[in-house]
C-alpha cells in the first residue's frame, strides 16, 4: 500500500497559556498543502532482529538520532491490535524541523494505512487518541481539511477559510528550529483579535492582524528569517508568515511571481524554494 502524507501550514498561531501537562494551549488554523512524502507499507519480506517487527527504509531523512514517528505509529497500533511484521519505505520531500508537520503527517498516514491494509476494527475516536499520543500535530492529518485547533492543538472545529486556486511560495531557509527551543523562547499571551474573525477577511487584509507568536522570538535569534519574510512581501505576497514554530516561511500570491527577486540578497540563507497551488 502506498500513501502520500502531505504538509500543512499554520494560518495564525497564538500561544495563549502553559498547561499543567507541560504543553501549551494554542489557537491556530491548520491548512493542508500539496507537498507530499511517499510512504509504502508491505508485508515483511526480510529478516529482522529478535523482538523487532518493523523494517524502515528512508530516503532523504536526516539522522537526528530520534525515533521515527512512523515507527511510533506502528508500535502504538501493535500494542492494541494484532499486526504482522511490516516493511516500510519512506521518501521525504517535506522539509524537517520546518513547522510543516511532515513527521506528524507520516505517522498519521501510517496509522490510517495500517488500519485499511489489515482491516483493523479501530474507531476514528480511538485513532485520534493514538495519534495524539504520538504528537500534538498528528491528529490533524487524520482529517486533512482546514481546521481551527485549540487546546494543545488536538481539539478541532471547522475553519471557514479557503485559499483554493491561490499560489503559495514556500521558502525553507538554511536553518532548522527545534520545536522545544521555539517554545522555550515564547511568552504566552491572549490575542488582541479572535483568529476566526481575522480569517473571514481576504488574505490581503491579514498582514498585521494574523500573527504567528513564534515569529518574534525566532526572528530575534535568526534574523535572516525576518529578511526572507520581508522579501516575500516585496515580491507581491498578499500575506506572508512563518509556519508553526519554523523555520519554513510562505507567501500567499494571486499568481506566481518572480521567485528570483526573493532569492537575490538572501541566496545564502535559502535551502529550498517551491511554488504550490493551493486546494
JOCORMO-V473658 format. One record per residue. N is the residue number from 1. OMEGA is omega in whole degrees, -180 to 180 (* if undefined). NEAR is the number of other ideal C-beta (glycine too) atoms within 8 Angstrom. D_CENTER is the distance of its C-alpha to the mean C-alpha in Angstrom with 1 decimal. Layout:
n=N omega=OMEGA near=NEAR d_center=D_CENTER
n=N omega=OMEGA near=NEAR d_center=D_CENTER
//
This chain:
n=1 omega=179 near=8 d_center=22.9
n=2 omega=177 near=6 d_center=20.2
n=3 omega=-173 near=10 d_center=16.8
n=4 omega=178 near=9 d_center=14.0
n=5 omega=-177 near=13 d_center=10.4
n=6 omega=179 near=14 d_center=8.4
n=7 omega=174 near=12 d_center=5.2
n=8 omega=166 near=15 d_center=4.5
n=9 omega=174 near=13 d_center=6.1
n=10 omega=171 near=14 d_center=7.9
n=11 omega=-173 near=12 d_center=11.6
n=12 omega=176 near=13 d_center=13.4
n=13 omega=179 near=12 d_center=12.6
n=14 omega=174 near=13 d_center=15.8
n=15 omega=-168 near=13 d_center=16.4
n=16 omega=179 near=11 d_center=19.7
n=17 omega=178 near=7 d_center=21.0
n=18 omega=-179 near=5 d_center=21.2
n=19 omega=179 near=9 d_center=21.6
n=20 omega=-179 near=3 d_center=24.3
n=21 omega=178 near=5 d_center=22.0
n=22 omega=176 near=4 d_center=20.4
n=23 omega=174 near=7 d_center=17.2
n=24 omega=170 near=12 d_center=16.9
n=25 omega=-178 near=13 d_center=17.2
n=26 omega=168 near=13 d_center=14.9
n=27 omega=-179 near=12 d_center=14.9
n=28 omega=169 near=13 d_center=12.1
n=29 omega=173 near=15 d_center=11.4
n=30 omega=180 near=14 d_center=8.2
n=31 omega=-178 near=13 d_center=9.1
n=32 omega=178 near=12 d_center=8.4
n=33 omega=-173 near=13 d_center=9.3
n=34 omega=171 near=9 d_center=11.7
n=35 omega=-164 near=11 d_center=10.5
n=36 omega=161 near=10 d_center=11.2
n=37 omega=175 near=14 d_center=11.9
n=38 omega=-177 near=10 d_center=15.3
n=39 omega=178 near=17 d_center=16.3
n=40 omega=180 near=10 d_center=20.0
n=41 omega=178 near=12 d_center=21.7
n=42 omega=171 near=9 d_center=25.5
n=43 omega=-177 near=7 d_center=28.4
n=44 omega=178 near=11 d_center=29.3
n=45 omega=178 near=5 d_center=31.7
n=46 omega=-179 near=6 d_center=32.2
n=47 omega=179 near=2 d_center=33.5
n=48 omega=174 near=10 d_center=31.4
n=49 omega=179 near=4 d_center=32.5
n=50 omega=178 near=4 d_center=34.1
n=51 omega=-180 near=3 d_center=31.7
n=52 omega=-175 near=7 d_center=28.7
n=53 omega=-179 near=10 d_center=27.6
n=54 omega=174 near=12 d_center=24.7
n=55 omega=-178 near=11 d_center=24.7
n=56 omega=177 near=9 d_center=21.4
n=57 omega=-176 near=8 d_center=21.6
n=58 omega=174 near=10 d_center=18.9
n=59 omega=178 near=8 d_center=18.9
n=60 omega=-179 near=6 d_center=17.1
n=61 omega=178 near=9 d_center=15.6
n=62 omega=180 near=4 d_center=16.7
n=63 omega=180 near=4 d_center=18.9
n=64 omega=178 near=5 d_center=17.9
n=65 omega=-178 near=3 d_center=20.1
n=66 omega=176 near=4 d_center=17.6
n=67 omega=178 near=5 d_center=17.7
n=68 omega=-177 near=12 d_center=15.3
n=69 omega=175 near=14 d_center=13.2
n=70 omega=177 near=13 d_center=14.8
n=71 omega=178 near=10 d_center=18.1
n=72 omega=179 near=11 d_center=17.3
n=73 omega=179 near=17 d_center=16.6
n=74 omega=-178 near=15 d_center=19.9
n=75 omega=-180 near=9 d_center=21.8
n=76 omega=178 near=12 d_center=20.6
n=77 omega=-179 near=15 d_center=22.0
n=78 omega=177 near=9 d_center=25.0
n=79 omega=-178 near=5 d_center=26.0
n=80 omega=-175 near=8 d_center=26.6
n=81 omega=179 near=9 d_center=27.7
n=82 omega=179 near=3 d_center=29.8
n=83 omega=175 near=12 d_center=27.6
n=84 omega=173 near=8 d_center=29.3
n=85 omega=-177 near=10 d_center=28.2
n=86 omega=173 near=14 d_center=25.6
n=87 omega=-173 near=13 d_center=24.7
n=88 omega=173 near=15 d_center=21.2
n=89 omega=-179 near=10 d_center=20.2
n=90 omega=175 near=16 d_center=16.6
n=91 omega=-177 near=10 d_center=16.2
n=92 omega=170 near=11 d_center=13.2
n=93 omega=179 near=8 d_center=12.4
n=94 omega=-180 near=15 d_center=8.8
n=95 omega=178 near=10 d_center=9.4
n=96 omega=-178 near=11 d_center=9.1
n=97 omega=-176 near=9 d_center=9.1
n=98 omega=-178 near=14 d_center=7.6
n=99 omega=-177 near=14 d_center=5.2
n=100 omega=171 near=14 d_center=2.7
n=101 omega=-175 near=14 d_center=2.0
n=102 omega=180 near=14 d_center=5.3
n=103 omega=178 near=10 d_center=7.7
n=104 omega=178 near=15 d_center=6.9
n=105 omega=177 near=17 d_center=7.1
n=106 omega=-178 near=16 d_center=10.2
n=107 omega=-179 near=17 d_center=11.6
n=108 omega=179 near=16 d_center=11.6
n=109 omega=176 near=13 d_center=13.1
n=110 omega=178 near=15 d_center=15.5
n=111 omega=-178 near=15 d_center=16.7
n=112 omega=180 near=11 d_center=17.3
n=113 omega=179 near=12 d_center=19.0
n=114 omega=178 near=15 d_center=21.2
n=115 omega=-177 near=12 d_center=22.2
n=116 omega=-175 near=8 d_center=23.3
n=117 omega=-176 near=8 d_center=24.8
n=118 omega=174 near=9 d_center=26.9
n=119 omega=-178 near=6 d_center=27.4
n=120 omega=-179 near=9 d_center=26.4
n=121 omega=-177 near=5 d_center=27.7
n=122 omega=-179 near=10 d_center=24.5
n=123 omega=178 near=6 d_center=23.9
n=124 omega=179 near=6 d_center=20.7
n=125 omega=179 near=6 d_center=21.1
n=126 omega=178 near=9 d_center=21.6
n=127 omega=176 near=13 d_center=18.6
n=128 omega=-179 near=11 d_center=16.5
n=129 omega=179 near=8 d_center=18.4
n=130 omega=179 near=14 d_center=17.8
n=131 omega=180 near=16 d_center=14.0
n=132 omega=179 near=11 d_center=14.3
n=133 omega=-179 near=6 d_center=16.4
n=134 omega=-179 near=12 d_center=13.9
n=135 omega=-173 near=10 d_center=11.1
n=136 omega=179 near=9 d_center=10.4
n=137 omega=-169 near=13 d_center=6.9
n=138 omega=-177 near=15 d_center=8.7
n=139 omega=-179 near=12 d_center=11.2
n=140 omega=-173 near=16 d_center=9.3
n=141 omega=171 near=18 d_center=9.0
n=142 omega=-177 near=13 d_center=12.8
n=143 omega=168 near=8 d_center=13.5
n=144 omega=171 near=7 d_center=11.1
n=145 omega=-179 near=5 d_center=12.9
n=146 omega=-177 near=11 d_center=12.6
n=147 omega=169 near=12 d_center=13.1
n=148 omega=-179 near=12 d_center=14.2
n=149 omega=178 near=14 d_center=12.9
n=150 omega=-173 near=10 d_center=15.5
n=151 omega=178 near=8 d_center=16.9
n=152 omega=178 near=11 d_center=14.5
n=153 omega=-176 near=11 d_center=11.7
n=154 omega=175 near=10 d_center=13.2
n=155 omega=-168 near=8 d_center=16.0
n=156 omega=171 near=10 d_center=15.6
n=157 omega=180 near=7 d_center=17.8
n=158 omega=177 near=6 d_center=18.0
n=159 omega=-178 near=13 d_center=16.9
n=160 omega=178 near=6 d_center=19.5
n=161 omega=177 near=9 d_center=17.8
n=162 omega=175 near=4 d_center=17.8
n=163 omega=-175 near=10 d_center=17.0
n=164 omega=179 near=6 d_center=18.5
n=165 omega=177 near=5 d_center=20.5
n=166 omega=-178 near=11 d_center=19.2
n=167 omega=178 near=12 d_center=18.1
n=168 omega=172 near=15 d_center=15.1
n=169 omega=179 near=18 d_center=15.7
n=170 omega=178 near=14 d_center=12.8
n=171 omega=174 near=14 d_center=14.1
n=172 omega=179 near=12 d_center=13.0
n=173 omega=177 near=14 d_center=15.7
n=174 omega=178 near=6 d_center=17.7
n=175 omega=175 near=9 d_center=16.4
n=176 omega=-179 near=7 d_center=13.7
n=177 omega=176 near=13 d_center=13.0
n=178 omega=-176 near=7 d_center=13.0
n=179 omega=-178 near=9 d_center=11.4
n=180 omega=179 near=6 d_center=15.0
n=181 omega=-179 near=8 d_center=16.7
n=182 omega=180 near=14 d_center=14.8
n=183 omega=-179 near=10 d_center=15.8
n=184 omega=-176 near=6 d_center=19.2
n=185 omega=-173 near=9 d_center=19.9
n=186 omega=175 near=11 d_center=19.1
n=187 omega=-178 near=3 d_center=21.8
n=188 omega=178 near=9 d_center=20.8
n=189 omega=175 near=8 d_center=22.5
n=190 omega=-180 near=5 d_center=23.0
n=191 omega=179 near=10 d_center=22.0
n=192 omega=-179 near=3 d_center=25.0
n=193 omega=-179 near=7 d_center=23.9
n=194 omega=-175 near=6 d_center=22.2
n=195 omega=-177 near=14 d_center=18.8
n=196 omega=177 near=10 d_center=19.9
n=197 omega=179 near=7 d_center=23.1
n=198 omega=-174 near=12 d_center=21.5
n=199 omega=173 near=14 d_center=19.4
n=200 omega=179 near=6 d_center=22.7
n=201 omega=176 near=8 d_center=23.7
n=202 omega=-176 near=6 d_center=23.1
n=203 omega=-180 near=10 d_center=20.4
n=204 omega=176 near=7 d_center=23.3
n=205 omega=-176 near=7 d_center=24.1
n=206 omega=-176 near=13 d_center=20.8
n=207 omega=-179 near=9 d_center=21.4
n=208 omega=-180 near=3 d_center=22.8
n=209 omega=-178 near=9 d_center=21.8
n=210 omega=-166 near=11 d_center=18.1
n=211 omega=168 near=9 d_center=17.1
n=212 omega=-175 near=11 d_center=14.2
n=213 omega=-180 near=10 d_center=16.2
n=214 omega=-173 near=15 d_center=14.6
n=215 omega=-176 near=13 d_center=16.0
n=216 omega=-180 near=7 d_center=19.6
n=217 omega=-179 near=10 d_center=19.4
n=218 omega=179 near=16 d_center=17.0
n=219 omega=179 near=12 d_center=19.2
n=220 omega=178 near=7 d_center=22.3
n=221 omega=-178 near=6 d_center=21.5
n=222 omega=-175 near=12 d_center=20.1
n=223 omega=178 near=7 d_center=22.1
n=224 omega=178 near=10 d_center=21.2
n=225 omega=176 near=16 d_center=17.9
n=226 omega=179 near=10 d_center=20.0
n=227 omega=178 near=11 d_center=22.3
n=228 omega=177 near=15 d_center=19.6
n=229 omega=177 near=14 d_center=18.6
n=230 omega=-179 near=8 d_center=22.3
n=231 omega=177 near=12 d_center=22.8
n=232 omega=177 near=15 d_center=20.3
n=233 omega=-180 near=11 d_center=22.5
n=234 omega=179 near=8 d_center=25.6
n=235 omega=176 near=14 d_center=24.6
n=236 omega=179 near=7 d_center=24.6
n=237 omega=173 near=12 d_center=21.1
n=238 omega=-179 near=11 d_center=21.5
n=239 omega=177 near=11 d_center=18.6
n=240 omega=-178 near=11 d_center=16.5
n=241 omega=170 near=13 d_center=14.0
n=242 omega=178 near=15 d_center=11.5
n=243 omega=178 near=14 d_center=7.8
n=244 omega=179 near=16 d_center=7.2
n=245 omega=175 near=9 d_center=9.6
n=246 omega=16 near=15 d_center=9.7
n=247 omega=-178 near=15 d_center=11.1
n=248 omega=174 near=15 d_center=10.0
n=249 omega=179 near=16 d_center=12.0
n=250 omega=173 near=13 d_center=12.7
n=251 omega=177 near=15 d_center=15.9
n=252 omega=-177 near=13 d_center=16.9
n=253 omega=173 near=14 d_center=20.3
n=254 omega=178 near=5 d_center=22.9
n=255 omega=-179 near=5 d_center=23.8
n=256 omega=-179 near=7 d_center=22.9
n=257 omega=-180 near=10 d_center=24.4
n=258 omega=-178 near=5 d_center=25.8
n=259 omega=-178 near=11 d_center=22.9
n=260 omega=179 near=6 d_center=25.7
n=261 omega=178 near=10 d_center=26.4
n=262 omega=-179 near=16 d_center=23.0
n=263 omega=-177 near=10 d_center=23.5
n=264 omega=-177 near=7 d_center=27.1
n=265 omega=179 near=6 d_center=27.5
n=266 omega=-171 near=12 d_center=24.0
n=267 omega=-178 near=7 d_center=24.4
n=268 omega=-177 near=5 d_center=24.4
n=269 omega=-171 near=10 d_center=21.2
n=270 omega=178 near=14 d_center=19.0
n=271 omega=-173 near=6 d_center=17.8
n=272 omega=-180 near=8 d_center=16.4
n=273 omega=-173 near=10 d_center=16.9
n=274 omega=173 near=8 d_center=15.9
n=275 omega=175 near=9 d_center=17.0
n=276 omega=173 near=11 d_center=15.2
n=277 omega=-172 near=9 d_center=17.1
n=278 omega=-175 near=13 d_center=15.1
n=279 omega=* near=5 d_center=16.2
//
